Amino acid sequence: MLTEFQIVDLRTSQANELGENSHERYKERQVMRVRARLMHGMQEEDTGGPVLDLSGRQDGDLGHD
């Protein structure tokens, strides 16, 4: 089982729940990416191309390293 721990200070924790960083927005982005992958995969399957590209960042990542 994979587990992730994040250690942050209080100010960072509070900021992480605002705007684009909120958990709710994260889950919305995650659902949108899954839908896009499924729709893209269904279209590509008909043409014989790749079905899904699951490489890259995790769902919802904003690109911060």
PyMOL commands that set and color helices and strands:
alter all, ss='L'
color gray80, all
select helices_A, chain A and resi 10-15+19-21+23-47
alter helices_A, ss='H'
color red, helices_A
deselect
rebuild
show_as cartoon
